[in-house]
Amino acid sequence: MLGQVNPVAFNLFGIAVYWYAVIIVSGIVLAVWLSSREAIRVGLKEDDVIDFMLWGLPSAIIGARLYYVIFQWKEYVDNPIEIILTRNGGLAIYGGLIGGGLALFFFTRHRFISTWTFLDIAAPSVILAQGIGRWGNFMNHEAYGPATSRGFLEGLHLPKFIIDNMNIDGTYHQPTFLYESLWNVLGFIVLIFLRKKQHFLKEGEVFLSYLIWYSFGRFFIEGMRTDSLYAFGQIRVSQVVSLVLFFGAIITIIVRRKKATLKFYDRNHGTTKKAV
């Protein structure tokens, strides 16, 4: 169709390299760079972030794929070899967060690094990478919302190339990929602002704020998508996970705030200080 983007970025030795992969990798590289800069500011080593990626990236990819496959099992039960083929998408962000989070826990325990501090370092970079990664969905013509009109999309003052690519099989759709991308980029700005405020957030609360922000937006955006993963009939899995993370993060902040020995996140002095 005229105006539709080609999901293939280029061919390398006869192998198609998809924009999806290029964009996802670009987001990861940026996240690693930003996190390594923050690690140095709080007294850790740049190598701590690089070394973690050797643990976290494979775990995140496996988690993202398993999460997707589990809730789309009917598509793979008769052709299990498709499970390992991810070039056309099929990676669930929440699964990646679970897989990467587990790897982070064991990595920080192994390195005797505060897990909460490491999560605080990573959180803003992760949500920015998620915002970038949604454009991979755009290039794959996925993660879109319900049918709408071209006039509605033009009323949002979207660039023409986005409007043209929201025409899926002859029907225009809501660009939910864009809604989430913008929500995530705004979340990155908010988290950076909060992280820079001295003696405002305590250790671990940058990460918990990330969970609150992301899950809140994801809950409503997920309700608009036409390709959600479902469980038990019409229950959208990501909406359930979003609710759990949203309220779980709030409760965790309240409970942890009652601890007198909880530390502030201090990015300017290479350490964290006890709250008074």
C-alpha positions in Angstrom: 0.0 0.0 0.0 1.2 3.5 -0.9 2.8 5.2 2.1 3.3 2.1 4.1 6.7 1.7 5.7 8.7 -1.4 4.9 9.4 -3.4 8.2 12.7 -4.5 6.7 15.5 -2.0 7.3 18.1 -3.6 5.1 19.5 -7.0 4.0 22.8 -8.3 5.4 24.3 -11.1 3.5 20.9 -12.1 2.3 19.3 -11.9 5.7 16.6 -9.4 6.3 17.2 -7.1 9.2 14.0 -5.6 10.5 13.4 -2.1 11.8 11.9 -3.7 14.9 15.3 -5.2 15.8 17.2 -2.0 14.9 15.0 0.2 17.1 14.9 -2.2 20.0 18.8 -2.5 20.0 19.1 1.3 19.7 16.9 1.8 22.8 18.9 -0.7 24.7 22.3 0.9 23.8 21.0 4.3 24.9 19.6 2.9 28.1 23.0 1.3 28.9 24.9 4.5 28.2 22.6 6.6 30.4 22.6 4.0 33.2 26.4 3.8 33.2 26.7 7.6 33.5 24.3 7.5 36.5 26.2 4.6 38.0 29.4 6.6 38.1 27.6 9.5 39.8 26.4 7.3 42.7 29.7 5.7 43.3 29.4 2.5 41.2 31.4 1.5 38.2 30.5 1.8 34.6 31.4 -1.8 34.2 28.7 -2.8 36.7 26.1 -1.7 34.2 27.9 -3.3 31.2 28.4 -6.6 33.1 24.8 -6.7 34.2 23.7 -6.5 30.5 25.4 -9.9 30.0 23.0 -11.2 32.6 20.0 -9.0 32.1 19.6 -8.8 28.3 19.3 -12.5 27.6 17.0 -12.9 30.7 14.8 -10.0 29.5 14.5 -11.4 26.0 13.7 -14.9 27.3 11.2 -13.5 29.7 9.6 -11.3 27.1 9.2 -14.2 24.7 8.0 -16.7 27.2 5.4 -14.3 28.6 4.1 -13.8 25.0 4.1 -17.5 24.1 2.4 -18.6 27.3 -0.6 -16.4 26.6 -0.6 -17.1 22.9 0.1 -20.8 23.2 -2.5 -21.9 20.6 -0.4 -20.2 18.0 2.7 -22.3 18.8 1.5 -25.6 20.0 1.4 -27.1 16.5 4.6 -25.4 15.4 6.9 -25.0 18.4 9.9 -24.0 16.3 8.2 -20.6 15.9 8.8 -19.9 19.6 12.4 -19.0 18.9 11.6 -16.8 15.9 11.2 -13.2 17.1 12.1 -11.1 14.2 8.5 -10.2 13.5 7.8 -9.2 17.1 6.1 -11.3 19.8 8.0 -9.9 22.8 6.0 -8.7 25.8 7.4 -5.8 27.8 6.1 -7.1 31.1 7.7 -10.4 30.5 11.0 -8.7 29.7 10.7 -6.7 33.0 10.2 -9.8 35.0 13.1 -11.6 33.3 15.4 -8.7 33.6 14.3 -8.0 37.2 15.1 -11.5 38.3 18.5 -11.2 36.7 19.1 -7.9 38.3 18.3 -9.3 41.8 20.8 -12.1 41.5 23.4 -9.9 39.8 23.3 -7.3 42.6 23.4 -10.0 45.3 26.4 -11.5 43.6 28.2 -8.1 43.3 27.2 -7.0 46.8 25.4 -3.9 45.3 22.2 -2.4 46.7 19.4 -3.8 44.5 17.3 -0.8 45.2 20.1 1.6 44.1 20.7 -0.3 40.9 17.0 -0.3 40.1 16.9 3.5 40.7 19.8 3.9 38.3 18.1 1.8 35.6 14.5 2.9 35.8 14.6 6.2 33.8 16.7 4.6 31.1 14.4 1.6 30.9 11.2 3.7 30.4 13.0 5.8 27.8 14.0 2.6 26.0 10.4 1.4 26.2 9.3 4.6 24.6 11.8 4.1 21.7 10.9 0.5 21.4 7.2 1.2 20.6 8.4 2.6 17.3 9.5 -0.9 16.5 5.8 -1.9 16.8 4.9 0.9 14.5 7.3 -0.4 11.9 5.8 -3.9 12.2 2.3 -2.5 11.9 1.2 -3.8 15.3 0.2 -2.5 18.8 -2.6 -0.4 17.3 -6.0 0.5 18.7 -9.6 0.4 17.5 -10.8 1.5 14.1 -11.1 5.3 13.6 -11.2 7.7 10.7 -8.5 9.5 8.8 -10.1 12.8 9.9 -9.7 11.9 13.5 -6.0 11.1 13.0 -5.5 14.4 11.1 -7.2 16.2 13.9 -4.4 15.0 16.2 -2.0 16.8 13.9 0.0 13.7 13.3 2.7 13.5 10.6 1.4 12.1 7.4 3.6 9.0 7.5 2.1 8.0 10.9 -1.5 8.5 9.5 -0.7 6.5 6.4 0.7 3.6 8.4 -2.3 3.5 10.7 -4.3 2.3 7.7 -4.2 -1.4 8.4 -5.9 -3.6 5.8 -7.9 -0.7 4.5 -9.1 0.6 8.0 -7.5 3.4 10.0 -6.7 2.7 13.6 -5.8 4.5 16.8 -2.0 4.8 17.1 -1.8 3.3 20.6 1.9 2.6 20.0 2.4 6.4 19.9 0.3 7.1 23.0 2.4 4.7 25.0 5.7 6.0 23.5 4.8 9.6 24.4 3.7 8.5 27.9 7.0 6.7 28.4 9.1 9.7 27.2 7.2 12.0 29.5 7.7 9.5 32.3 11.5 9.6 31.6 11.4 13.4 32.0 9.4 13.1 35.2 11.7 10.5 36.7 14.9 12.5 35.9 13.3 15.6 37.5 12.4 13.6 40.7 15.8 11.9 40.8 17.6 15.2 40.7 15.7 16.6 43.7 17.9 16.2 46.7 16.4 14.5 49.8 13.0 14.0 48.1 12.9 10.3 47.1 14.3 7.6 49.2 16.3 4.7 47.9 14.3 2.5 45.6 11.6 5.2 45.0 12.8 6.2 41.6 12.1 2.6 40.5 8.8 2.4 42.4 7.8 5.8 40.8 8.6 4.2 37.4 6.3 1.3 38.2 3.5 3.7 39.2 3.9 5.9 36.2 4.3 3.2 33.6 1.6 0.8 34.9 -1.0 3.7 35.2 -0.6 4.7 31.6 -0.3 1.1 30.3 -3.6 0.1 32.0 -5.6 2.6 30.0 -3.7 2.3 26.7 -3.9 -1.5 26.9 -7.7 -1.2 27.1 -7.6 0.4 23.6 -5.4 -2.1 21.9 -6.7 -4.8 19.6 -3.9 -7.3 20.0 -3.9 -7.7 23.8 -2.9 -11.0 25.5 -5.9 -12.5 27.3 -6.4 -14.9 30.1 -9.6 -16.6 31.3 -11.6 -15.3 28.5 -11.8 -11.5 28.2 -9.3 -10.5 30.9 -6.4 -8.5 29.5 -3.3 -9.8 31.1 -1.3 -6.6 30.9 -4.1 -4.7 32.6 -4.1 -7.1 35.5 -0.3 -6.9 35.8 -0.6 -3.1 35.6 -3.0 -3.0 38.5 -0.8 -5.3 40.6 2.3 -3.2 40.0 0.5 0.2 40.5 -1.0 -0.6 43.9 2.0 -2.8 44.9 4.4 0.0 44.3 2.3 2.5 46.3 1.9 0.1 49.2 5.7 -0.7 49.1 6.5 3.1 49.3 4.2 3.5 52.3 5.5 0.5 54.1 9.2 1.3 53.4 8.7 5.0 54.4 7.9 3.8 58.0 11.5 2.5 58.3 13.6 5.0 60.1 16.8 3.7 58.6 15.7 4.1 55.0 18.2 6.0 52.9 17.7 8.9 50.5 18.8 8.5 46.9 21.7 10.9 46.6 23.1 11.2 43.1 25.5 14.1 43.7 27.7 12.7 46.5 28.4 9.2 45.3 26.4 7.6 48.2 23.1 7.5 49.9 22.4 9.2 53.2 20.1 8.1 56.0 16.8 9.8 56.2 16.1 11.9 59.3 
